[in-house]
Amino acid sequence: MLDWLSAHTLLPANGWMLLLALFGAMCIGLSKSGLAGTATLNVVIMAWIFGAKPSVGLVLPLLIVADLLGFLINRKGGSWRQILPMVPPAIAGVVLGWWLLDRIDNNMARVTIGWTILALLGFNLVLRRKRAELLELTRHRTFSWGMGFLSGTVTMLANAAGPVMTVFLLSQRLEKQEHLGVFCRFFLFINLFKLPFSQNAGIITAPSLWTNLVLLPGVLLGVLLGWQILKRIKQDAFEGVLAWLTAFAAVWLIVG
């Protein structure tokens, strides 16, 4: 079986690597259930197994499946209107990321993204303590446009924009179900928008799609598991879990 997988997919003929890849796919499902920091864990795992650039195209169809499932689960929370302020800058960010994909060193991109995420988490910590003074900043169009542009660029380069979007939504102090609904809607749209750019870049291929089919059960398990976990976490604990997972994933990006 492992030989067949190695011949027809991007998976190596190694049982432990297959299990690790399935765990990475499960992280995708967990992230789309609301544990956004696990998405960056997936980025690191998949880049280590398949290589940085091939992993970007490999993961995208799995993300879209998870986005669709996450949207169906959380469709009663949030609305499409809430993502509109971030859509134009996110589209511009995707175009920039596509242009940079062959022009930036993968290690440099990974470290830059990690430090950017940590900086955003630091900003969110200051925001919680100085909310009254900084409330107008988070409501300003420049803030939403900046977060949208950064999300678009990072997601095209590394599929790692989940923590960026999480920091933005945490700053908005949304209720848990609304947070998840807006999160899933945004990434369902932006990942579908990325498809032709990824195909044009040659990072979605027949072997990568066969690999997606093998790893899909991991995504489904992650969505179901994450949904059950989040139903049992209160609002404050939910935000704390997201912040710690995001920080851990960002550090892993930097030192990985």
The 8 nearest C-alpha neighbors of each residue, nearest first, counted from 0:
[[1, 3, 2, 4, 5, 12, 14, 6],
 [0, 2, 12, 4, 3, 5, 13, 14],
 [1, 3, 5, 0, 4, 12, 6, 11],
 [4, 2, 0, 6, 1, 5, 7, 8],
 [5, 3, 1, 7, 8, 2, 6, 10],
 [4, 6, 2, 11, 12, 10, 3, 8],
 [7, 5, 3, 4, 8, 2, 9, 10],
 [8, 6, 4, 5, 206, 3, 209, 9],
 [7, 9, 206, 210, 4, 10, 209, 5],
 [10, 8, 206, 207, 210, 5, 11, 49],
 [9, 11, 5, 8, 4, 12, 17, 210],
 [12, 10, 5, 13, 9, 16, 4, 17],
 [13, 11, 1, 5, 2, 10, 14, 4],
 [12, 14, 16, 11, 15, 17, 1, 10],
 [13, 15, 17, 16, 18, 12, 1, 11],
 [14, 16, 18, 17, 13, 19, 20, 12],
 [15, 17, 19, 13, 18, 14, 20, 11],
 [16, 18, 14, 20, 15, 19, 21, 13],
 [17, 19, 21, 15, 16, 20, 22, 14],
 [20, 18, 16, 22, 21, 17, 15, 23],
 [19, 21, 23, 17, 22, 18, 16, 24],
 [22, 20, 24, 18, 217, 23, 19, 214],
 [23, 21, 25, 19, 20, 24, 18, 26],
 [22, 24, 41, 20, 26, 21, 25, 44],
 [25, 23, 21, 218, 217, 27, 26, 22],
 [24, 26, 221, 217, 218, 22, 28, 27],
 [27, 25, 29, 23, 37, 24, 28, 41],
 [28, 26, 24, 30, 25, 38, 29, 218],
 [27, 29, 221, 222, 218, 25, 31, 26],
 [28, 30, 221, 225, 26, 32, 222, 27],
 [31, 29, 35, 34, 27, 38, 33, 37],
 [30, 32, 28, 33, 29, 69, 65, 66],
 [31, 33, 29, 225, 30, 226, 222, 69],
 [32, 34, 30, 31, 35, 179, 29, 225],
 [35, 33, 30, 29, 36, 241, 37, 32],
 [34, 36, 30, 37, 33, 161, 38, 162],
 [37, 35, 245, 244, 38, 39, 34, 248],
 [36, 38, 40, 26, 30, 35, 39, 34],
 [39, 37, 41, 30, 36, 40, 27, 35],
 [38, 40, 42, 41, 37, 248, 159, 36],
 [41, 39, 37, 43, 38, 42, 248, 44],
 [40, 42, 23, 38, 44, 39, 43, 26],
 [43, 41, 39, 40, 45, 44, 46, 38],
 [42, 44, 46, 40, 41, 45, 47, 39],
 [45, 43, 41, 47, 46, 42, 23, 40],
 [44, 46, 48, 47, 42, 43, 54, 49],
 [45, 47, 51, 50, 43, 49, 54, 44],
 [46, 48, 44, 45, 50, 49, 43, 51],
 [49, 47, 45, 46, 50, 44, 16, 20],
 [50, 48, 46, 54, 45, 47, 53, 51],
 [51, 49, 46, 47, 53, 52, 54, 48],
 [52, 50, 46, 54, 53, 105, 55, 49],
 [51, 53, 54, 55, 50, 202, 56, 46],
 [54, 52, 55, 202, 56, 50, 51, 57],
 [53, 55, 57, 52, 46, 51, 56, 49],
 [56, 54, 53, 52, 57, 58, 157, 158],
 [57, 55, 202, 203, 59, 54, 58, 53],
 [56, 58, 54, 207, 55, 59, 53, 203],
 [57, 59, 61, 56, 55, 60, 54, 62],
 [58, 60, 62, 61, 56, 57, 63, 55],
 [61, 59, 63, 62, 58, 64, 57, 211],
 [62, 60, 64, 58, 59, 63, 65, 211],
 [61, 63, 59, 65, 60, 64, 66, 58],
 [62, 64, 66, 60, 65, 61, 67, 187],
 [63, 65, 61, 67, 66, 62, 68, 60],
 [64, 66, 62, 68, 63, 67, 28, 69],
 [67, 65, 63, 69, 187, 64, 68, 183],
 [66, 68, 70, 64, 65, 69, 63, 71],
 [69, 67, 65, 71, 70, 66, 72, 64],
 [70, 68, 66, 72, 67, 71, 31, 183],
 [69, 71, 67, 73, 74, 183, 68, 72],
 [72, 70, 68, 74, 69, 73, 67, 75],
 [71, 73, 69, 70, 74, 68, 75, 226],
 [74, 72, 180, 70, 75, 76, 71, 69],
 [73, 75, 70, 71, 76, 180, 72, 77],
 [76, 74, 73, 77, 180, 176, 177, 72],
 [75, 77, 177, 180, 176, 74, 73, 78],
 [78, 76, 177, 180, 181, 75, 178, 81],
 [77, 79, 80, 81, 181, 76, 180, 82],
 [80, 78, 81, 82, 184, 83, 77, 181],
 [79, 81, 78, 83, 82, 84, 77, 181],
 [80, 82, 79, 78, 83, 181, 77, 84],
 [83, 81, 80, 85, 79, 84, 185, 86],
 [82, 84, 86, 80, 85, 81, 79, 87],
 [85, 83, 82, 86, 143, 144, 81, 87],
 [86, 84, 147, 83, 82, 144, 88, 143],
 [85, 87, 89, 83, 88, 84, 90, 82],
 [88, 86, 90, 89, 85, 91, 84, 83],
 [89, 87, 148, 91, 147, 90, 144, 86],
 [90, 88, 151, 148, 147, 92, 86, 91],
 [89, 91, 93, 87, 92, 88, 86, 151],
 [92, 90, 88, 94, 89, 93, 95, 148],
 [91, 93, 152, 151, 148, 89, 95, 90],
 [94, 92, 151, 152, 96, 90, 155, 95],
 [93, 95, 97, 91, 92, 96, 98, 90],
 [96, 94, 92, 98, 97, 93, 152, 99],
 [97, 95, 152, 99, 93, 155, 156, 98],
 [96, 98, 94, 100, 95, 99, 93, 155],
 [97, 99, 95, 96, 100, 94, 101, 102],
 [100, 98, 102, 96, 97, 101, 103, 95],
 [99, 101, 97, 102, 98, 96, 156, 103],
 [102, 100, 99, 103, 98, 97, 104, 200],
 [103, 101, 99, 100, 104, 98, 105, 97],
 [104, 102, 99, 101, 100, 105, 108, 107],
 [103, 105, 107, 106, 108, 102, 101, 100],
 [104, 106, 108, 107, 109, 103, 51, 52],
 [107, 105, 109, 108, 104, 110, 111, 103],
 [106, 108, 104, 110, 105, 109, 111, 103],
 [107, 109, 105, 111, 106, 110, 112, 104],
 [110, 108, 106, 112, 107, 111, 252, 105],
 [109, 111, 253, 113, 107, 112, 108, 252],
 [112, 110, 108, 114, 113, 109, 107, 115],
 [111, 113, 115, 109, 110, 114, 108, 116],
 [114, 112, 249, 110, 116, 253, 252, 115],
 [115, 113, 117, 111, 116, 112, 118, 110],
 [114, 116, 112, 118, 113, 117, 111, 119],
 [115, 117, 119, 113, 118, 114, 249, 112],
 [118, 116, 120, 114, 119, 115, 121, 246],
 [119, 117, 121, 115, 116, 120, 114, 122],
 [118, 120, 122, 116, 121, 117, 123, 115],
 [121, 119, 123, 117, 122, 118, 116, 124],
 [122, 120, 118, 124, 119, 123, 117, 125],
 [121, 123, 119, 125, 120, 124, 126, 118],
 [122, 124, 126, 120, 121, 125, 170, 119],
 [125, 123, 121, 127, 126, 122, 120, 128],
 [126, 124, 122, 128, 123, 127, 129, 121],
 [125, 127, 123, 130, 129, 124, 128, 122],
 [128, 126, 130, 124, 125, 129, 123, 170],
 [127, 129, 125, 126, 130, 124, 131, 123],
 [130, 128, 126, 132, 131, 127, 125, 133],
 [129, 131, 126, 133, 127, 134, 132, 128],
 [130, 132, 134, 133, 129, 135, 126, 128],
 [133, 131, 130, 129, 134, 135, 126, 136],
 [134, 132, 130, 136, 135, 131, 129, 126],
 [135, 133, 130, 131, 136, 137, 132, 138],
 [134, 136, 138, 133, 137, 139, 132, 131],
 [137, 135, 139, 133, 138, 134, 142, 141],
 [138, 136, 139, 135, 134, 142, 133, 170],
 [139, 137, 135, 136, 140, 134, 142, 143],
 [140, 138, 136, 141, 137, 142, 135, 143],
 [139, 141, 143, 142, 144, 138, 84, 137],
 [140, 142, 144, 139, 143, 145, 136, 137],
 [141, 143, 145, 140, 144, 139, 137, 146],
 [144, 142, 146, 140, 145, 141, 85, 147],
 [145, 143, 147, 141, 142, 146, 88, 85],
 [146, 144, 142, 148, 147, 143, 141, 149],
 [145, 147, 149, 143, 144, 148, 150, 142],
 [146, 148, 89, 85, 144, 150, 88, 145],
 [149, 147, 88, 89, 92, 151, 145, 150],
 [148, 150, 146, 152, 151, 147, 153, 145],
 [151, 149, 160, 147, 153, 148, 152, 154],
 [150, 152, 92, 89, 93, 148, 154, 149],
 [151, 153, 92, 96, 93, 149, 155, 150],
 [154, 152, 156, 150, 160, 155, 151, 159],
 [153, 155, 158, 160, 159, 151, 157, 156],
 [156, 154, 96, 93, 152, 153, 157, 158],
 [157, 155, 153, 96, 154, 100, 152, 158],
 [156, 158, 159, 154, 155, 55, 153, 42],
 [159, 157, 154, 160, 155, 55, 156, 153],
 [160, 158, 157, 154, 39, 161, 153, 42],
 [159, 161, 154, 150, 163, 153, 162, 158],
 [160, 162, 164, 163, 35, 159, 165, 38],
 [163, 161, 165, 164, 160, 245, 36, 35],
 [164, 162, 160, 166, 165, 161, 150, 116],
 [163, 165, 167, 161, 162, 166, 168, 160],
 [164, 166, 162, 168, 163, 167, 169, 161],
 [167, 165, 169, 163, 164, 168, 162, 170],
 [166, 168, 164, 170, 165, 169, 163, 171],
 [167, 169, 171, 165, 170, 166, 164, 178],
 [170, 168, 166, 172, 171, 167, 165, 173],
 [169, 171, 167, 168, 172, 123, 166, 137],
 [170, 172, 168, 169, 173, 167, 137, 138],
 [173, 171, 169, 170, 174, 168, 178, 175],
 [174, 172, 178, 171, 177, 175, 168, 169],
 [173, 175, 177, 176, 178, 172, 234, 179],
 [174, 176, 178, 177, 234, 179, 173, 237],
 [177, 175, 76, 179, 178, 174, 180, 73],
 [176, 178, 76, 77, 180, 174, 179, 175],
 [179, 177, 175, 173, 176, 181, 180, 174],
 [178, 180, 182, 176, 177, 181, 33, 183],
 [179, 181, 76, 77, 73, 177, 183, 182],
 [180, 182, 77, 184, 178, 179, 183, 185],
 [183, 181, 179, 185, 180, 184, 178, 186],
 [184, 182, 70, 186, 180, 185, 181, 66],
 [185, 183, 181, 187, 182, 186, 180, 70],
 [186, 184, 188, 182, 183, 187, 82, 181],
 [185, 187, 189, 188, 183, 184, 190, 182],
 [188, 186, 66, 184, 190, 185, 189, 183],
 [187, 189, 186, 191, 185, 190, 192, 184],
 [188, 190, 192, 186, 191, 187, 185, 193],
 [191, 189, 193, 192, 187, 188, 186, 63],
 [190, 192, 193, 188, 194, 189, 187, 63],
 [191, 193, 189, 190, 194, 188, 195, 196],
 [194, 192, 190, 196, 191, 195, 197, 189],
 [193, 195, 197, 191, 196, 192, 198, 190],
 [196, 194, 198, 197, 193, 199, 192, 191],
 [197, 195, 199, 193, 198, 194, 200, 97],
 [198, 196, 200, 194, 199, 195, 202, 56],
 [197, 199, 195, 201, 203, 200, 196, 202],
 [198, 200, 196, 201, 197, 195, 202, 203],
 [199, 201, 197, 198, 202, 196, 97, 203],
 [202, 200, 198, 199, 203, 197, 204, 56],
 [201, 203, 56, 53, 200, 197, 198, 204],
 [204, 202, 56, 198, 201, 207, 57, 197],
 [205, 203, 207, 206, 202, 208, 201, 198],
 [204, 206, 208, 207, 209, 203, 8, 210],
 [207, 205, 8, 209, 208, 204, 7, 9],
 [206, 208, 210, 204, 57, 205, 209, 203],
 [207, 209, 211, 205, 210, 206, 204, 212],
 [210, 208, 206, 212, 211, 207, 8, 205],
 [209, 211, 207, 8, 213, 208, 212, 9],
 [210, 212, 208, 214, 209, 213, 215, 207],
 [211, 213, 209, 215, 210, 214, 208, 216],
 [212, 214, 210, 211, 215, 209, 216, 21],
 [215, 213, 211, 212, 21, 217, 216, 24],
 [214, 216, 218, 212, 217, 213, 211, 219],
 [217, 215, 219, 218, 214, 220, 213, 21],
 [216, 218, 25, 24, 220, 21, 215, 219],
 [217, 219, 28, 25, 24, 221, 215, 216],
 [220, 218, 216, 222, 221, 217, 28, 223],
 [221, 219, 217, 223, 218, 222, 224, 216],
 [220, 222, 28, 25, 29, 224, 218, 219],
 [223, 221, 28, 29, 225, 219, 32, 220],
 [224, 222, 226, 220, 221, 225, 219, 227],
 [223, 225, 221, 227, 226, 222, 220, 228],
 [226, 224, 29, 228, 32, 222, 227, 223],
 [225, 227, 223, 229, 32, 224, 228, 222],
 [226, 228, 224, 230, 225, 229, 223, 231],
 [229, 227, 225, 226, 230, 231, 224, 232],
 [230, 228, 232, 231, 226, 227, 225, 33],
 [229, 231, 227, 228, 232, 226, 233, 225],
 [230, 232, 229, 228, 233, 227, 226, 237],
 [233, 231, 229, 237, 230, 236, 234, 228],
 [232, 234, 236, 235, 237, 231, 229, 230],
 [233, 235, 237, 236, 175, 238, 232, 174],
 [236, 234, 238, 237, 233, 239, 232, 240],
 [235, 237, 239, 233, 238, 234, 240, 232],
 [236, 238, 234, 240, 235, 239, 232, 233],
 [239, 237, 241, 235, 236, 240, 242, 234],
 [238, 240, 236, 242, 241, 237, 243, 235],
 [241, 239, 237, 243, 238, 242, 236, 244],
 [242, 240, 238, 244, 239, 243, 34, 245],
 [241, 243, 245, 239, 240, 244, 246, 238],
 [244, 242, 246, 240, 245, 241, 247, 239],
 [245, 243, 36, 247, 241, 246, 242, 240],
 [244, 246, 36, 242, 248, 243, 247, 162],
 [247, 245, 249, 243, 248, 244, 242, 117],
 [248, 246, 244, 250, 249, 245, 243, 251],
 [247, 249, 251, 245, 39, 246, 250, 40],
 [248, 250, 113, 252, 246, 251, 247, 245],
 [251, 249, 253, 247, 252, 248, 254, 246],
 [252, 250, 248, 255, 249, 254, 253, 247],
 [251, 253, 249, 255, 250, 113, 254, 109],
 [254, 252, 110, 250, 113, 251, 255, 249],
 [253, 255, 251, 252, 250, 110, 249, 113],
 [254, 252, 251, 253, 43, 250, 109, 110]]
